[in-house]
Amino acid sequence: MRSTALPLCVLAALLLSGCPEPDARPGESRLVVPEVPGAIAASAGGLASQNGTLPRIIATLDRADRLVTVVNANLDADPQEEQVVAVQRRDDPAAPVRLLVLDPEFPRGRGARISWEAPTLAASARAFSLSVKDLVGDHGMQLVATGTSSEGRFTLDVFRRAAADDLVFAPICRIVADEIEIEETPRTEAYSSGLKNGASWPVISWLRDTESDNPMDLVRIRWSWRPAMNRYASEPPEKVPGEQVGQEQLRQLYADLRPAAFESFIAGLWGETPAPARRPSIIVQFDVASRRIAINDGDTLESFAWRDTVRTLFDRIVVVAENEAVSRIRRTFSIRASGASTIAVSIRGDSEWDARDLDLARLPERPAGAAGAAAAAISPVGEYAGLDGGSVRFDGDGLAWTVGAVNRRGTWVSFVLGSRSILTVRFLDGSREARSWLAGLKETRDKTSVTRKLTLSPVLLTAEGWEETAGQALELTQTEKLAKP
C-alpha cells in the first residue's frame, strides 16, 4: 500500500501523542491499611474471585477518589502479588484516570504501600480497561490501560518497569485515535518456556482523514517497539482510501455514524465462518432489545450484559459488556462490518488469554413450518415440574434445575432461530456445561386454573441454524390456581 505524507502539523500531533512523558512518582509513599472485610476487588487478571475469598491487599482510597478497577499481578520476581488500581476524582468527571501500584511491605501480607502513581490519557471510566501483559516480549509485565478521552476518542497507555529493582514504571506508549488495536500474535514454545524472548506486538491506530470529505477515508499508523529508544515509535502514516474498504451495499451504514444504526445492523444471530470441521460452530447473539450478548460454542454458554456502545470508525463499533454471572468479568467487543452479511469480531478481556477473534456470518432463516407461523422467544417464569419428580425454576435470567437430590444452578437465554424458539442453559456448577433445546410453551385455561406446558427437545446449534441431537425430550408443567371471583 502506498504511503501518503500527512501535513507536518498533523504528523507532529500524532507523534506527540505517542511520546512517553517522564514517569510520575508520588511525592511520598503512602501507607495502605490492611484488607477490609466485605470490600469488593478483583483477583488475578481482573476477574472476581469465585470462591468468595478477597484479595490479600485492599487499598483505602482517598475520599476524593473513586475506584474504577483493580488487577492483581506479580510485577516482580518475589512470590507476592502486587495490585494495580485505577482511580478517578469524584468531583471532576473530566479528570484523568490514574494508575497506582500497591506493593506489599508488611509481614504476612497485611498491608501495602503505593510505590508508583501516574495519570493516563483516559478522561472517562465509561470504557476503561486495565490489564497486565507482555507487549514487548521480554517476559516482563507491562501495565496496559485503554479508555476514552474527553472528546470521545480511544486512548492507550502502556507503562513498563523503569528499573529492575524498583516498582516504578515509565510510559512507553501513549496514543489517542479513533480506534486502537494491539496485534497480539501467538509466540513460540521457546518463549512460553522462558528460554527466549518473543516477538513484540505492534499497535495499530486508525484516524479519520480530516483532509477528506469522505468519512470512509482513513489514516493508518503502525507503532513498533524500539528497544534502543525504550518506547513504541510510529512508522510513516498511510492514507487508506475508502474505496479499498467500502462496499456499495454498506454505504448507508457507513454514512450513518450513530451507534444505534450499527446496533440495528448486528442485531440477531451470527455463526462462525467458515464452519469448523471438527467442532461445533460458535454462535453469537446480539440481542439489542434486552441489551445482552450470548456466545455459545457447543459446550459452554457465556451471557454478557451490554453496557455501552461507542461508534469508532465508519465500519465498526466497540461494545463494552459484563459477564452476567460474574459482573467483574468484562469484555470488549470490537465489531467490524466486513460485508453485507458478515462481521469480524475481536473480543478482549483483562488478560491475553481472554483474546478471541471471530469471523461471523448472519445465520440464514429456516423455512417456516407448515402453518407458516413465526415463533416467539419463550419467557418462562416460576417453577415447572416434570413427570419424573424433577423441576426447573426460572427466576429472571437465572434458574435452578433439580433432579432427585441434585440441584444445579445456571443462566438461560431464549431466542428465535428461523421459525423455532431456542432455549439455551449454561450451568454454573464448575462443569461449564451448556445445553440447547427447541422450546415450546403452551397455555390452557379453565375456570379454576391456568396450566402452562414447557416442552424441550435437545438440539445442537450450528452455522446453518440447528440440528437435532440425541437426548431425552422433556415435558414440564406449571399450574396456577385462579382466584375465585
N, C-alpha and C positions, 0 to 999 in steps of 0.2 A: 504494500500500500504506500502511495506517495505521500510524503510528509509536506505539509504546507506551513510555512513560518507564520507565527502569530505576531501581532504588534508588540513592540517591546514593553509597553505598559502592562499588557495582559500577561505576557510571559513573566515579567518581574513579579506580578502579584501571585501567579501560580507558584513560582519558585519560592517566594517568601513564605507561602502557606506551608511548605514542606521543610523549611529550615528549622532545626531544633533551637529552642531557646535555652538559656542557662538553666541547669537543674534547680528546682525550687527546694529549699531546705527550711524546716521550721526554725524559728528563732531559738527555741529550746525544746528539748524532748519533754512532752507532756506525759505524765503517768496516766494509765488507764486502769480503772478499778476492775476487780475480778468479775467473773461471769455472774450475771443477774438472773436468777431463776425466772422462767416464764418469758424471757426475751426471745425474739424471733431472729434467726440468722440463717446463713447458708452453709452447707457442707462443701466438700471439695468439688470444684467445677461450678459452684454457684447453685447446686441443687439442694433442696431441703433434705435434711436427714430423715429417712423414712422410719427409723426405729424410735423416733421421739427424743433422742439424746441431743443436747445442744452442743455447739462448738465449744472448745476449751476457752476461748477468749471472746468476750463481748465488750465492745467499747462503749463508754458513756459519752455520748456526743455532747458537744457544746450546745447549749439551749438554742442558739441562733441557727444551728444546722439541723437538717432533716436527713435521714438515711435514705439513699437511693438503692444501693445494692451492696452485697458483701460476697467475697470469694475467698475460700481457704486454699492455700497452696504452699508448697515447700519451695521457697525462693532461694535458699542457700543449701549448704551441704549438711547442716545439722539435722537431727531427727525430728525436730519440732516444726509444725506448720506455722506460717505467718498468715495474717489476714490482710486483704486488700479491701478497703472500704471506700465507697463513693458517696459523697455528701454534697448538699447544696444549701445555700442560705434560705431560710424560711421566708424572710420578709422581702426577698428580691428574686422574683421568678426568672429574671434575665441574668442572674449571677452565674458564673461558670460552675459546672460540676467539678468538684475537686476529688483527687485520689489521695488516700492516706495508706501507708503501710504500717501495720502494727506488729511489733517484734516482741515475742515472749522474753521476759527478762527476770521474772520472779521464779523461785523454785517451784517445782511440781506444777508448772503451767497455770499459776493462779492469777496472772495478770500480764500486761504488755505495756510497751511504750510506743509512741508514734516516732518512727525513725525517719520518715520522709513524707513530704506533702507537696502537691503541685496541682495547679489548675489544668483543666482540659479545654479544648475548643468548644465543647458541647455546652450550650446555654439552656438546654431543655432536658428534663428527665423523661420526656414522653417516650422516646425510642432509644433510651440509653442502654448500652450493653457493655459488660465488663468481663474479660476473660484473661487467662494466663496461659500462654503457649509460646512455642519456639518458632518465631518467624524467620530468624536469621540462620538457623540450622546448626548452632554451635552447642546444643544441649542446654543452653541457659533458658530461663523463663522470662519472657517479656510481658509487660502489662499492656493489654490491648483494649482501648476504650473507644466505642463508637457511639455517636449520638447525632443530634441536630443542632444547628446554630440558631441564633435568634431570627435569622432570615428564612429558616426552614430548610437549609441545605444540610447535607450529611457531613459529619466530621469524623476524623480518625486520629487518635493519639496513640503512639507506641512508645513505651519507656523501657530502657534497658539498664541493667545494673552498671553504675559508674565505676565501681571498684569491687574487686573480688572479696574483700574483707569487710564490706560495709553494705547495709541495706539502704543504699541511696541510689536513686535512679536518675537517668538523664534522658531527655526526649530524643528519639532517633527518627521519628516520622510524624509530621503534623500536616493534615490535608483537610481542606474544605472543598467540596464538589457537589454536583447534583446527584452523583452516585459513586460509591467506592466499593471495590471488590478486592479481597485478598485471594490470590490464586493459589489455593492450598493443593499441592500435588503429593502423591504418595512418595515416601522416602525409602531408601534401601534397607535391607536387613542389617547391613553393617552399621547404619545409623541407629536402628532400633536397639541393637546390642551394645551400643556405646563405643564401637571400635573406630568409627569415623564420623566426621561432621557430615551434615546433609546439605542439600541444595537449599538456598534461601528462597522464600516465597515472595514473588513480586506483588506489588499493589497496583491496581488499575483504577484510575479516576476518570469519570466522564463529566463533561460540562456541555451545556447548550452553547452553540456557536453564536455569540452575541453579534457577530458581523453579518449574520444571515437572517433573512426573514422567514426561512423555512424552519419550523420547530423540530424537524427531523434531522437537521444538520447538527452534528456533534463534534466535540473535540475530545480526543482520547489521549491520556497521558499515562505512561508506564513508569513506575517508580521501582528502582532496583537497589538492593543492599550493596553499599560500598564500604567494605571493612576498613580501608585506609582512612576514610572520612568519618567512620563511626556513625553513619546515618544513611537513610534512604535518600537517593538523589533522582531527579526526574530525567527521563530521556526526552528528546525533542517532541513537542506536542504534534499530534496528527489530526488533521481535519478529516472527518468521515462524512461524506455527502449522504444526505437522506436517501438518495436513490439506491444506495447499496444496502440499506437496512429496511426500507419501507416496502409495502406491498399495496397494490391498488385497493384490494378489498378491505384493508385495515386503515385506510386513510381517515375515515370518520372517527375511529377510535383514537388514532394518533393525534388528530386535531383537537379532540375534547380532553383537556388535561385535568378534568375533575376526577377525584378519587372514585366517586360513585359510578362514573362511566366505566372505569376499568373493573370495578367490583361486579357490575352487571355483566360484563364480558366473561369473567371467570366463574360466575355462579353456576353450580351444578357439579356433575361427576366427571372425573378425568381418570384415564387409565394409562399405565406405563407403556411407552412405545420406544422401540419395537417390543412386543410382548416377549418376556424371557421364556426360554425353553424348559428350564429345569426347576422352576419355582413359580408360585402364583404371582400374578401381576400385582403391583402396588396400585391401589385405588385411592384417590384423593377426592374428598368432597368439600367444596367451598359453599357453605350454607350462609348466604348473605343475610337472609331474613332473621335467622336465630343467632347470627354472629358466631358461628362455630366452624372449625376446620377439623375434619376427621381423616386419618390416614390408616388404611387397612392393608397389611402386607400378606394376608392369608393366615398368619399365625398370631399377630397382635393387632390391637386397635388402639390408636392414640387419638384423643379428642382434645382440642385446644379451644379456649375462649378467645375470640377475635377481638383484640383490644384496640388496635389503631391501624390506620392505613395512611401511607404517605406516597403521593404520586411524585415520582422522581423524574424520569425521562419520558419521552413521548410514548415509548413502547413498554413501560414497566412500572410496577409499584413495589413498595416494601410494606409487608404486613407484620405487625408485632402481635404475638399471641402467647397465652399462658396455658400450661397443661391443666386440664380441669380436675385431674385427680391430685396433683401436687402443684399448687399455684406458683411456687418458687421456680419451677422449671419453665424457662422462657425460650421461645424460638422466634427467629426472624426469617420470614419467607420473602425472598426476592423473586418476583414473578415477572417474566418477560413474555410478551405475546410474540411468538415466533412464526405464527401463521394464523389463518382464519379459524382454525380448529385445533391448534397446537400451542402449548406453552412450555417454557423452560422454567423450572422452579429450583432455586438454590435455598436449602434450609440450613440454618446455622444456629448453634446453641452457645453455651458458655465455654466449651472446650472443643478441640479439633476432632474429638471422637463423635461429636454431635453433628458433623457435617454430612449433608446428603444432597446430591444433585440428581434431578429427575427431568426427563423429557416426557411430557404427558400429552395425550390426545383426548379430545372430548369424546365421551362414550356415546356410541350410537343408540338411538331409541330402539327398543324392541317393538315389534309389531303389537298392536293392541290385541286383546283376546277376542273371542268370537263375538262377545257382546259389544266390543269396541269401547268399553267404559274405561276411563282413566282412573288409576288408583290414587289414593291419597296416603301420605305418610301417617302411620298409626301413632297414637299418643296414649298408650295405656297408663292408667293411674290407679294406685292401690294394689291390693293383693289378689292374685289369681291362683286357683288351686287346681292340681292335676288329679286324675283318677288314681294314681299310684301313691297319693298322700303327699307328694311334693308340692311346693308353692313358689311363686315368684312375686315379690313385692316391688312395684315401681314407685320410686319417690324422687320426683324431679328428674335429674339426669343420672341418678344412681339406682341400683337395685340390689335386692337380697334374694339369692337363689338357694332354696332349701330342698335337699333330698335326704330323707331319713334324718340322721343326726348331723349331717354336714351342711353348713351354711356358708355360702360363698358370696362375697360382695363384689360388685362390679359397676361399670358405667355402660350406658347404652345410647345408641343413636338410631334413628329411623329415617329413611329417605325413599324416594320413588326412583326406580330404575326401570325405564320403559313403562310398561303397563302394570308393574307389580310393586308392592311395598316391601322393602327390605328392613329387617331388624338385625343390628349387629351389637354384640355384647363383648366387652373386654373385662375379664376377671382380674381383680386386684389382690389375689392371694399369693403372689410371687410366681405363679406359673406363666404369666404373660399370655395366657390363652385367650384367643378371640374366636368367636363363632358367629355365623350369619345364617339367617333363615328367610325364606319367603314368609311374609306375615299377613295374616288376615284377622280383622276384628269385626265381629258382627254383634248387633244388639237386638234383643227382643224384649217386649214388654207385655205384661198383663196388668190386671187391676191392683195387684199386691206387690209386684217386684219388677226389677229390671235385671235381665241376665245378659252378660257380655261373654262371648266365646272368642278366645285368642288361639289361633292355630299357627303353628310354626313348623315349616318344612325345611330341613337343612340344605344349604346351597354353598357353593364356592364362588366368590367374586372373581371375575376375570376381566381382561381388557375388552372383551366383547360384551360384557354385562355380567351375567351369572350363569352357572350351570349346576344342575342337580348333583348331589353327592350322597354318599352312604351315610346313614344315621337315622335315628328314630324321630319320627314326626311327633310333635307334642300338641296336646289339646288342653287348654287351661280355661277355667271358668270362674267368673266373678258374679255373685248375686247380690243385688242391693234391694233391700226392703223399702217399699214406698210408704211414706207417712199416710195414715188414714185421713181422709178429707174431713 
